[in-house]
Amino acid sequence: MRKRQAPKRIHKPDAIHNSVAIGRFINYLMKDGKKSTAESVMYDAMKLIEKKVQGETALTVFEKAIENATPKQEVKSRRIGGANYQIPQDVRPERKFVLASRWIIQAARKKSGKPMAQILADEIIAAYNNEGDAIKKKQDVHRMAEANRAFAHFAR
C-alpha cells in the first residue's frame, strides 16, 4: 500500500473548445500516443455534430451525451465465505465520466465502414438522444445492479 494517496492529476482543457471534458475524452480516444490523430477525429466529429443537431452547440450535445451515458450504480465482485457475490455500489464521481467515455468510444470502434469521426459523431448523437450502444451498456449495468440488490448489505 501507498504511504499516502497519490495526488490527483490536473487535466488540461482542449485547444478549441477550452473544455476539460473534451480534453480527457481525446486522451481516452488516443491510441499509441497519437494525440494529433485523436484530436483531428474528435474535432471533425464535433463539426459533424454541429451540422446534424440544429439549435444546439456541439459542446452541449457532447456534455448531455456523456451525462446520459453515465451510470449511477455498478456491480463489484466480492468474495465472501468461498462464494463470489456481485455487490451493487454507487459509482464514484471521477469514474462516472471514465465509464461513459469508454462506452461511447467502444461503441464507435465496434462499427466500421465509415470514417471514425462520422461514427463517433453518430454515437455521441445517439447517446444525446438516449439511444445507441453506450446507453444499452449503461442499462445492462443498471440491470445487473438491480438484479443483485439482495447482496447490497455486503457492501462496506
trRosetta pair geometry for C-beta under 8 A, 3 or more apart (Angstrom, degrees):
i j d omega theta_ij theta_ji phi_ij phi_ji
2 5 6.6 113 95 -91 140 27
2 6 6.6 -109 -125 -41 167 80
11 20 5.0 97 101 -163 114 103
11 23 5.9 148 162 98 102 123
11 24 5.4 -11 -159 -69 149 100
12 20 7.4 -174 117 -118 16 77
12 23 5.6 -145 92 -172 61 155
13 17 7.7 -124 174 89 103 70
13 18 4.9 32 144 -168 143 46
13 19 5.6 138 -151 60 100 13
13 20 4.9 -65 -88 -67 75 57
13 22 7.5 47 -164 57 70 91
13 23 5.1 -158 -152 -29 24 137
14 17 5.6 33 73 45 114 86
14 18 7.0 -110 68 -64 63 16
14 19 5.9 -7 29 55 99 70
14 22 4.5 -64 2 101 138 106
14 23 4.2 -166 -48 -72 73 76
14 26 6.1 111 -96 -8 122 141
14 39 7.4 159 -149 -128 115 100
14 42 7.9 -115 -128 110 157 142
15 18 7.8 -18 170 -69 14 57
15 39 7.8 29 24 -152 113 135
16 43 6.1 94 11 -115 157 117
16 46 7.8 160 97 76 140 158
17 22 5.2 64 61 24 133 159
17 46 7.2 -130 -52 -148 131 161
17 58 7.8 -107 -96 87 134 105
17 59 5.3 157 -157 -88 131 118
19 22 4.2 73 81 11 112 104
19 23 6.6 -174 96 -10 59 84
19 59 6.1 173 -54 -138 150 116
20 23 5.4 -56 -150 38 35 117
20 24 6.3 34 154 -18 68 104
21 24 6.0 -56 -150 37 29 108
21 25 6.3 30 151 -21 64 108
21 62 7.2 150 115 127 124 115
21 63 6.4 87 84 -98 167 84
21 66 6.6 -121 -172 -5 131 170
21 97 7.1 -124 -129 -149 90 131
22 25 5.4 -52 -143 37 35 115
22 26 6.3 42 154 -24 66 101
22 42 6.8 135 -171 163 96 136
22 46 7.8 19 -132 -75 135 138
22 59 7.4 -70 -46 -120 129 86
22 62 6.7 32 -83 137 96 159
23 26 5.9 -51 -151 30 29 112
23 27 6.8 28 150 -17 60 104
24 27 5.6 -54 -155 34 36 113
24 28 6.6 32 150 -16 68 103
24 97 6.9 30 110 142 149 130
24 101 7.0 -104 121 -79 98 164
25 28 5.7 -54 -151 37 35 109
25 29 6.2 35 150 -21 66 109
25 42 6.7 132 109 -125 106 137
25 62 7.7 -102 -14 -176 169 125
25 66 7.9 -106 -79 -84 127 129
25 101 5.3 -149 -113 -132 78 122
25 105 8.0 175 -165 -58 81 115
26 29 5.5 -57 -146 38 32 114
26 30 6.5 49 151 -40 64 98
26 35 7.0 61 148 -157 110 82
26 38 5.0 121 -171 130 77 112
26 39 5.5 31 -149 -86 135 64
26 42 5.1 -81 -95 -13 89 161
27 30 5.6 -39 -151 11 33 121
27 35 7.6 -11 -100 -118 60 100
27 38 7.6 108 -82 126 18 157
28 98 7.5 167 -93 -142 139 65
28 101 4.9 93 56 141 167 128
28 102 6.5 -111 -172 -78 136 63
28 105 5.9 -146 129 -30 107 157
29 38 4.4 141 100 -153 101 109
29 41 6.5 -154 158 81 138 127
29 42 6.1 157 43 -61 166 110
29 105 5.8 -155 -97 -116 70 128
29 120 7.8 28 -124 -118 132 146
30 33 6.9 29 161 -120 119 12
30 34 6.2 179 -158 67 85 56
30 35 5.3 -15 -113 -95 135 58
30 37 7.6 117 -128 69 70 88
30 38 4.0 -71 -83 -37 69 156
31 34 6.1 -7 71 37 64 105
31 37 7.7 -54 46 86 85 130
31 38 7.3 148 8 -68 64 108
34 37 4.1 8 143 23 115 121
34 38 6.4 133 103 -19 74 89
35 38 5.5 -57 -148 40 37 112
35 39 6.1 40 153 -23 70 105
36 39 5.6 -50 -145 35 32 115
36 40 6.4 32 155 -19 64 103
37 40 5.9 -55 -149 35 30 108
37 41 6.5 30 153 -18 64 106
38 41 5.8 -54 -149 36 31 112
38 42 6.2 28 155 -17 66 109
39 42 5.8 -59 -146 39 29 108
39 43 6.0 21 161 -14 67 111
40 43 6.0 -56 -138 42 28 106
40 44 6.1 31 159 -19 63 109
40 117 7.8 -73 131 -74 69 126
41 44 6.0 -60 -149 38 25 110
41 45 6.3 27 152 -21 62 108
41 116 5.1 -28 -140 102 125 117
41 117 4.9 -151 -155 -76 61 82
41 120 6.5 88 158 7 101 153
42 45 5.6 -55 -150 35 30 114
42 46 6.4 32 151 -21 65 104
42 117 7.7 -125 -45 -118 12 86
42 120 7.2 -86 -103 130 51 156
43 46 5.4 -47 -146 33 35 114
43 47 6.6 40 151 -21 63 100
44 47 5.7 -50 -152 33 34 113
44 48 6.5 34 150 -17 65 104
44 115 7.7 -60 127 130 145 131
44 117 3.5 -29 98 -145 118 153
44 121 7.9 -94 118 -45 70 121
45 48 5.7 -55 -151 37 33 112
45 49 6.4 37 150 -22 66 104
45 117 4.5 -144 -58 -162 73 71
45 118 7.5 -149 -105 -60 74 18
45 120 4.2 -54 -107 93 145 112
45 121 4.1 -167 -155 -61 76 83
45 124 6.7 102 162 5 120 138
46 49 5.5 -49 -147 33 33 114
46 50 6.5 42 150 -25 63 102
46 58 4.2 95 -168 156 81 152
46 59 7.7 27 -147 -61 119 59
46 62 7.1 -24 -109 -52 93 132
46 121 7.7 -146 -46 -101 20 99
47 50 5.5 -49 -152 30 33 117
47 51 6.7 29 150 -16 63 103
47 58 7.4 -33 -64 -74 21 156
48 51 5.7 -55 -153 36 35 110
48 52 6.1 22 156 -13 69 112
48 117 6.4 137 -8 144 135 96
48 118 6.1 177 -120 -109 169 59
48 121 3.9 -34 89 -116 126 168
49 52 5.9 -61 -138 43 29 104
49 53 5.8 -8 176 14 70 112
49 58 4.3 107 88 -127 116 94
49 61 5.2 -171 172 84 126 148
49 62 7.0 72 137 -54 173 86
49 121 5.1 -150 -55 -147 79 96
49 124 6.1 -43 -91 91 132 129
49 125 6.2 -174 -121 -64 88 97
50 53 7.3 -63 -122 52 14 83
50 57 7.1 -10 -111 -157 89 48
50 58 4.5 -51 -61 -51 84 110
52 121 6.9 126 10 157 141 118
52 125 6.0 -45 106 -93 139 151
53 56 4.9 -39 135 55 117 111
53 58 7.6 136 52 -95 118 56
53 61 5.2 128 57 -91 165 145
53 125 6.3 -169 -54 -120 113 106
53 128 7.1 -34 -93 111 149 162
56 60 5.2 -121 -172 79 96 117
56 61 5.1 107 126 -57 129 95
57 60 4.9 90 59 8 84 100
57 61 7.1 -150 94 -4 44 87
58 61 5.6 -56 -149 38 34 114
58 62 6.1 37 153 -22 68 107
59 62 5.7 -53 -147 35 30 113
59 63 6.3 26 156 -16 65 107
60 63 5.8 -53 -142 39 32 109
60 64 6.1 32 157 -18 65 108
61 64 5.9 -59 -146 40 27 109
61 65 6.2 31 153 -24 63 108
61 124 6.7 81 133 141 101 108
61 125 6.9 -13 176 -99 128 65
61 128 5.0 -20 -166 -103 81 149
62 65 5.7 -56 -149 33 28 113
62 66 6.5 27 154 -17 64 104
62 124 5.9 -25 -108 -167 67 133
62 128 8.0 -47 -71 -74 20 113
63 66 5.8 -51 -149 35 32 111
63 67 6.3 34 151 -20 64 107
64 67 5.4 -53 -146 38 33 115
64 68 6.3 34 153 -20 66 105
64 128 5.2 64 96 -132 107 83
65 68 5.8 -54 -147 36 29 110
65 69 6.3 16 157 -9 64 111
65 104 7.0 77 144 -104 115 143
65 124 4.7 20 -167 -167 177 69
65 125 7.4 -57 -89 -69 132 15
65 127 3.7 79 -162 95 92 109
65 128 4.2 -47 -75 -61 90 73
66 69 6.0 -65 -144 44 28 103
66 70 6.4 47 152 -47 64 101
66 97 6.5 14 -180 -133 125 75
66 100 4.9 98 -159 128 68 141
66 101 6.8 4 -123 -66 105 73
66 104 7.6 -66 -95 -25 65 146
66 127 7.5 57 -55 134 29 139
67 70 5.7 -42 -152 6 30 121
67 100 7.8 36 -49 -141 12 163
68 127 5.3 158 78 167 117 77
68 128 6.6 157 13 -111 145 22
68 130 5.3 -127 -162 -87 134 70
68 135 6.4 -29 141 -95 103 107
69 99 8.0 -162 135 114 92 79
69 100 4.0 121 99 -147 101 92
69 103 5.7 -168 178 76 124 125
69 104 5.9 -27 -129 -54 178 100
69 127 4.7 -26 -48 -152 114 126
69 134 4.4 -21 -125 143 129 119
69 135 6.0 -98 -101 -76 74 61
69 137 7.9 29 -158 64 95 102
69 138 5.6 -163 -160 -46 52 137
70 91 7.9 -162 175 81 82 146
70 96 4.6 33 -156 177 109 104
70 97 7.1 -17 -106 -78 110 42
70 99 7.2 102 -135 77 54 102
70 100 4.5 -36 -79 -63 62 133
70 138 7.4 56 74 -121 16 135
71 74 5.7 69 125 -60 145 93
71 91 5.3 102 94 -25 94 152
71 96 6.7 -150 54 -130 63 77
71 99 5.7 -48 18 111 110 147
71 100 7.4 -168 -4 -65 70 81
71 138 5.1 -163 -79 -140 83 85
71 141 5.0 -36 -120 95 143 142
71 142 6.6 -161 -143 -57 94 86
72 90 6.9 -50 161 -137 66 75
72 91 6.5 -175 167 19 16 106
72 142 6.9 49 43 -103 93 107
73 88 5.3 18 170 -174 126 102
73 89 6.6 162 -154 82 81 29
73 90 5.8 -57 -101 -101 73 42
73 91 6.4 -163 -108 -21 18 86
73 141 7.4 177 92 138 62 94
73 142 6.3 94 58 -117 93 66
73 145 4.0 123 116 -163 119 167
74 88 7.3 169 92 -144 23 62
74 89 6.4 -26 67 63 69 77
74 91 5.3 74 -3 -76 107 98
74 99 7.6 -145 -66 -107 141 162
74 141 5.3 -34 -112 -178 77 118
74 144 7.8 17 -157 80 51 117
74 145 6.3 -107 -122 -69 9 120
75 86 4.1 13 174 176 136 99
75 87 6.4 139 -157 64 74 31
75 88 5.4 -44 -94 -87 73 56
75 89 7.4 118 -122 15 26 77
75 141 7.4 -157 5 -162 83 73
75 144 5.0 -94 -10 130 132 113
75 145 5.4 -161 -54 -85 85 66
75 148 5.6 68 -113 48 129 149
76 86 7.5 147 66 -157 25 55
76 87 5.4 -32 63 64 79 90
76 89 5.4 2 2 10 114 128
77 84 5.5 -6 -168 -173 102 111
77 85 7.3 151 -152 78 53 39
77 86 6.0 -31 -93 -99 64 61
77 87 7.6 140 -112 15 13 81
78 84 7.1 148 73 -154 31 62
78 85 5.5 -27 64 63 84 88
78 87 5.0 6 12 -4 123 128
78 154 6.2 174 82 137 142 127
79 82 7.5 18 -176 -101 95 7
79 83 7.2 163 -150 83 61 30
79 84 5.4 -35 -93 -95 69 69
79 85 7.8 155 -98 16 20 73
80 83 6.3 -29 70 65 68 79
80 85 5.8 -11 24 4 112 121
80 154 6.0 -106 -38 -143 158 133
85 148 7.4 140 175 -163 82 121
85 151 4.7 -176 176 -154 126 150
85 154 5.8 71 90 44 151 168
86 144 6.6 -81 154 170 144 104
86 148 4.5 -102 93 -104 98 164
86 151 6.8 119 74 57 52 150
87 148 6.8 -136 -104 141 19 127
87 151 5.1 -112 -103 123 68 111
87 152 6.8 126 -162 -106 79 35
87 154 5.1 -111 -105 80 129 110
87 155 5.2 157 167 -70 126 81
88 144 7.8 164 -90 116 95 72
88 145 3.8 99 -123 -155 117 82
88 146 7.6 89 -90 -48 152 25
88 148 5.4 156 -35 87 96 98
88 149 5.9 -16 16 -93 145 55
88 151 7.2 126 7 73 78 87
88 152 5.5 -33 56 -91 99 91
88 155 7.5 -65 76 -55 52 132
89 155 5.6 150 -90 -123 93 132
91 95 5.3 -128 -180 88 92 111
91 96 5.1 115 119 -78 124 80
91 99 6.8 -71 -155 9 147 148
92 95 4.4 78 63 10 89 111
92 96 7.2 -141 91 -24 44 81
93 96 5.7 -41 -153 9 34 118
93 97 8.0 26 160 -10 59 94
94 97 6.9 -53 -167 30 37 104
94 98 7.1 34 143 -15 64 112
95 98 5.3 -59 -152 40 44 117
95 99 6.0 42 154 -21 76 105
96 99 6.2 -60 -151 36 26 106
96 100 6.4 21 157 -14 64 110
97 100 5.9 -58 -145 40 30 109
97 101 6.1 29 158 -18 66 110
98 101 6.0 -61 -149 39 25 109
98 102 6.1 25 156 -21 63 112
99 102 5.6 -56 -143 37 28 113
99 103 6.3 26 160 -18 65 107
100 103 6.1 -58 -148 36 26 108
100 104 6.5 24 156 -17 63 107
100 127 8.0 111 -172 -164 97 146
100 134 7.1 65 -160 178 61 124
100 138 7.7 23 -105 -80 76 121
101 104 6.0 -60 -150 37 29 108
101 105 6.2 22 156 -14 67 111
102 105 5.9 -61 -147 41 27 107
102 106 6.1 27 156 -19 66 110
103 106 5.7 -51 -140 38 30 111
103 107 6.2 33 158 -21 63 106
103 133 7.4 -159 170 117 89 82
103 134 4.1 117 127 -136 104 84
103 137 4.6 -160 -143 72 128 148
103 138 6.8 118 133 -48 175 83
104 107 5.8 -55 -149 35 28 112
104 108 6.5 26 152 -17 62 108
104 120 7.7 70 151 -150 98 76
104 123 5.5 135 -166 136 79 119
104 124 6.4 53 -165 -84 133 66
104 127 5.8 -40 -103 -41 111 153
104 134 4.5 6 -80 -85 60 151
105 108 5.7 -57 -149 38 32 111
105 109 6.2 29 155 -18 67 108
105 120 7.6 3 -113 -118 59 102
106 109 5.8 -56 -143 38 31 109
106 110 6.4 40 155 -31 63 103
106 133 7.7 -120 99 120 85 126
106 134 7.8 131 58 -90 88 83
106 137 7.8 74 75 -60 128 162
107 110 5.8 -50 -153 23 29 117
107 111 7.4 19 154 -12 59 103
107 123 5.0 148 100 -140 113 131
107 132 6.2 76 169 160 156 103
107 133 3.5 165 -126 74 117 121
107 134 4.9 -96 -13 -47 146 80
107 137 7.4 -130 -62 -13 111 128
108 111 6.3 -63 -160 35 34 103
108 116 6.9 76 155 -161 115 76
108 119 4.8 125 -159 126 85 102
108 120 4.5 34 -137 -90 153 63
108 122 7.9 140 -112 62 90 85
108 123 4.4 -104 -72 -4 91 155
109 116 8.0 11 -95 -131 61 104
110 133 6.8 -116 45 148 143 178
111 114 7.4 -7 133 36 111 99
111 119 5.0 -179 83 -146 120 127
111 123 7.7 -171 15 -61 134 114
112 119 7.9 -15 -93 -83 22 152
114 118 4.6 -91 150 84 121 127
114 119 5.3 148 79 -54 107 89
115 118 4.8 88 65 7 84 105
115 119 7.1 -158 94 -5 42 88
116 119 5.6 -57 -145 40 34 110
116 120 5.9 34 157 -20 69 109
117 120 5.8 -56 -145 39 26 111
117 121 6.3 30 154 -21 62 107
118 121 5.7 -51 -146 35 30 113
118 122 6.4 31 153 -19 63 105
119 122 5.7 -55 -151 36 30 112
119 123 6.3 28 152 -19 65 108
120 123 5.7 -55 -146 37 31 111
120 124 6.3 31 155 -19 66 105
121 124 5.8 -55 -146 36 29 109
121 125 6.3 28 154 -16 64 108
122 125 5.8 -57 -147 39 29 110
122 126 6.2 34 152 -23 65 106
123 126 5.5 -49 -146 34 31 115
123 127 6.5 31 153 -17 63 103
123 132 5.8 131 -147 -168 61 146
123 133 7.2 -40 -134 39 105 97
123 134 6.6 93 178 -15 101 119
124 127 5.8 -53 -149 37 32 110
124 128 6.3 40 147 -25 63 105
125 128 5.3 -49 -148 32 34 119
125 129 6.5 21 154 -7 65 107
126 129 6.0 -65 -150 46 30 101
126 131 5.0 -89 -171 88 83 78
126 132 2.9 99 132 -54 130 128
126 133 7.7 46 113 14 146 62
126 134 7.4 129 97 30 106 100
126 135 7.3 -131 137 0 90 116
127 130 7.5 35 -172 -83 35 25
127 131 7.7 -122 -78 61 25 41
127 132 5.5 -71 -56 54 61 138
127 134 5.0 -14 -89 69 116 131
127 135 5.9 169 -120 -45 65 97
129 132 7.8 101 62 -15 90 104
130 135 5.7 118 -169 -126 48 154
131 135 5.8 -107 -138 42 9 147
132 135 5.4 94 61 14 72 101
132 136 7.0 -127 109 -8 39 94
133 136 5.3 -53 -146 36 36 117
133 137 6.3 41 154 -23 67 101
134 137 5.7 -49 -152 32 32 114
134 138 6.7 35 148 -19 62 103
135 138 5.5 -49 -151 34 36 115
135 139 6.4 37 150 -19 66 104
136 139 5.7 -55 -150 37 31 111
136 140 6.5 36 149 -22 64 103
137 140 5.6 -50 -150 32 33 114
137 141 6.5 33 152 -18 64 103
138 141 5.8 -55 -152 35 31 111
138 142 6.4 29 151 -16 65 107
139 142 5.6 -54 -146 39 33 111
139 143 6.2 39 152 -25 66 105
140 143 5.6 -53 -147 34 30 114
140 144 6.5 33 152 -20 63 102
141 144 5.7 -51 -151 33 32 112
141 145 6.5 31 150 -18 63 105
142 145 5.6 -53 -149 37 34 112
142 146 6.2 34 152 -20 67 106
143 146 5.7 -54 -147 37 31 111
143 147 6.2 31 154 -21 65 107
144 147 5.8 -55 -145 36 29 111
144 148 6.3 4 162 2 64 113
145 148 6.3 -72 -145 50 25 95
145 149 7.1 60 150 -68 60 78
146 149 5.8 -14 -161 -35 36 114
148 151 5.1 -35 174 32 89 112
148 152 7.7 129 125 -51 73 72
149 152 5.4 -10 -166 -29 54 118
151 154 5.1 -23 175 13 82 120
152 155 5.8 -28 -172 0 54 116
